[in-house]
Amino acid sequence: MLAVHTGMRQGEILAFKWTDVDLEAGKVSVRRTLTRESGHYRLGELKTKRSRRTVKLTKAANEALRGHLGRQMEEMDRLGDLYQDQGLVFTTDSGAPLNPSNIRNRNLRPLTRKAALPQIRFHDLRHTCATLLLSRNVHPKIVQEMLGHATVAITLDTYSHVLPGMGDQAAKEMENALS
């Protein structure tokens, strides 16, 4: 849900900490990513300065995070000292960072199968976010900032397939402006 609603990358979501979340303001801060080095996962730096960003949450994403926090707190209470609290939002049952391939194989694939949808990559959820926003006439600069692209040119180059139908709308708006 967070990938579709915010456009966050998988590594950003898996490195996401509760200190990055402001449920009252409905915002999340993207500050780090999960990287793999020598066969181990660790929290690392983001790709670019623009990748560091604050993203406004939809109401649905905010409610999902609230529910997730409640379930995680119950799990922490149940496990006690066995829970490896690293402050991460998305963890294994014991609090350890999630393995990205497990997300794809144990979560995403079964969900898409159950919903009778084609198999997709996790990154396609990010593409869905951008495509939905651009197709609803959200300004490309806002989409660029939300996705953490270094420049608006990257956003426009990547998602130009969404824009061709907008030419008719632009012509109509120009007619309206000049009439």
MARKE-345376 format. One line per 2 residues: for each residue x, y, z of C-alpha. Coordinates in Angstrom, 2 decimals. Layout:
% MARKE-345376
X,Y,Z | ...
% end
This chain:
% MARKE-345376
0.00,0.00,0.00 | 2.75,2.44,0.91
4.54,1.88,-2.42 | 1.42,2.69,-4.46
0.27,5.57,-2.26 | 3.67,7.29,-1.87
5.87,6.08,-4.74 | 8.57,5.03,-2.29
11.18,2.54,-3.49 | 11.30,-0.92,-1.93
14.62,-0.23,-0.21 | 13.24,3.04,1.21
10.18,1.26,2.61 | 12.26,-1.52,4.15
14.60,1.02,5.82 | 11.70,3.12,7.05
11.70,3.82,10.83 | 8.87,4.94,13.09
10.87,8.11,13.83 | 10.31,8.94,10.13
6.53,8.82,10.54 | 4.23,11.64,11.71
0.77,10.08,11.78 | -0.80,13.23,13.24
0.45,15.38,10.35 | -0.01,12.53,7.88
3.58,12.70,6.60 | 6.57,10.42,6.27
10.21,11.29,5.79 | 12.42,9.25,3.49
15.91,9.26,5.02 | 17.66,5.95,4.21
17.49,2.78,2.13 | 18.12,-0.90,2.69
21.23,-1.99,0.81 | 22.98,-5.31,0.38
26.70,-5.57,1.04 | 28.67,-8.82,1.15
25.48,-10.84,1.40 | 24.09,-8.84,4.35
21.41,-6.17,4.46 | 22.10,-2.87,6.18
20.63,0.61,6.31 | 22.45,2.94,3.93
22.43,6.31,2.24 | 19.90,7.27,-0.42
20.85,7.52,-4.11 | 20.69,11.33,-4.37
20.04,14.42,-2.25 | 16.59,14.67,-3.88
15.83,11.16,-2.63 | 15.70,12.65,0.90
12.16,13.93,1.05 | 8.94,14.24,2.99
5.83,12.70,1.48 | 2.23,13.45,2.45
0.20,10.32,3.20 | -3.22,9.53,1.82
-5.86,8.87,4.47 | -5.84,5.17,3.54
-2.04,4.92,3.89 | -2.16,6.78,7.22
-4.82,4.40,8.56 | -2.89,1.37,7.30
0.23,2.57,9.13 | -1.78,3.16,12.32
-3.16,-0.38,12.14 | 0.28,-1.78,11.41
1.74,0.05,14.42 | -0.91,-1.48,16.68
-0.17,-4.99,15.40 | 3.57,-4.42,15.74
3.19,-3.23,19.34 | 1.20,-6.38,20.15
3.96,-8.50,18.60 | 6.59,-6.64,20.65
4.62,-7.25,23.85 | 4.14,-10.92,22.98
7.84,-11.53,22.26 | 9.25,-9.33,25.02
13.06,-9.43,25.09 | 13.14,-11.71,22.01
11.93,-8.84,19.82 | 14.90,-7.14,18.10
13.58,-3.58,18.14 | 15.49,-1.49,15.62
12.71,1.05,15.23 | 11.84,-0.26,11.76
8.28,-0.02,10.49 | 8.36,-3.21,8.43
10.14,-6.17,10.01 | 10.11,-9.91,10.44
7.98,-11.18,13.33 | 11.04,-10.82,15.58
11.87,-7.24,14.53 | 14.70,-7.92,12.07
14.86,-6.15,8.69 | 12.90,-7.85,5.92
14.63,-9.52,3.00 | 13.41,-7.86,-0.25
13.12,-11.18,-2.10 | 10.80,-12.45,0.66
8.52,-9.44,0.07 | 8.25,-10.36,-3.60
7.90,-14.11,-3.14 | 5.88,-14.38,0.07
3.74,-11.26,-0.14 | 3.46,-9.61,-3.55
3.15,-12.75,-5.70 | 0.46,-14.41,-3.54
-1.51,-11.14,-3.35 | -1.50,-10.62,-7.10
-2.43,-14.28,-7.68 | -5.32,-14.04,-5.20
-6.58,-10.86,-6.90 | -6.23,-12.55,-10.33
-3.79,-9.85,-11.44 | -0.69,-10.36,-13.58
2.58,-10.88,-11.77 | 4.45,-7.60,-11.29
7.73,-6.39,-9.87 | 7.66,-4.46,-6.60
9.00,-1.43,-8.50 | 5.85,-1.50,-10.67
3.94,-0.24,-7.63 | 6.06,2.92,-7.74
5.36,3.24,-11.47 | 1.65,2.87,-10.76
1.82,5.74,-8.28 | 3.51,8.06,-10.79
1.25,7.05,-13.67 | -1.91,7.61,-11.62
-0.74,11.03,-10.46 | 0.32,12.23,-13.91
-2.84,10.88,-15.55 | -4.84,12.93,-13.04
-2.97,16.09,-14.02 | -0.81,16.36,-10.92
2.03,18.69,-11.89 | 5.16,16.74,-12.92
7.30,18.77,-10.48 | 5.15,17.54,-7.58
5.42,13.94,-8.85 | 9.21,14.36,-9.19
9.50,15.57,-5.58 | 7.24,12.82,-4.30
9.25,10.10,-6.05 | 12.60,11.63,-5.14
13.86,11.90,-8.72 | 16.94,14.09,-9.12
15.25,16.21,-11.81 | 11.81,16.70,-13.31
13.36,15.63,-16.63 | 13.87,12.12,-15.23
10.21,11.99,-14.22 | 9.04,13.25,-17.61
11.37,10.93,-19.54 | 10.31,7.91,-17.50
6.58,8.60,-17.62 | 6.18,10.33,-20.99
3.83,7.50,-22.06 | 1.21,9.04,-19.74
1.42,12.49,-21.31 | 0.42,12.13,-25.01
-3.33,12.28,-24.33 | -2.80,15.48,-22.40
-2.18,17.45,-25.60 | -5.90,17.62,-26.39
-6.58,18.87,-22.88 | -3.85,21.51,-23.19
-5.35,22.79,-26.45 | -8.82,22.95,-24.87
-7.48,24.81,-21.83 | -5.70,27.31,-24.09
-8.96,27.89,-25.98 | -10.76,28.45,-22.68
-8.06,30.84,-21.45 | -8.15,32.94,-24.62
-11.92,33.03,-25.14
% end
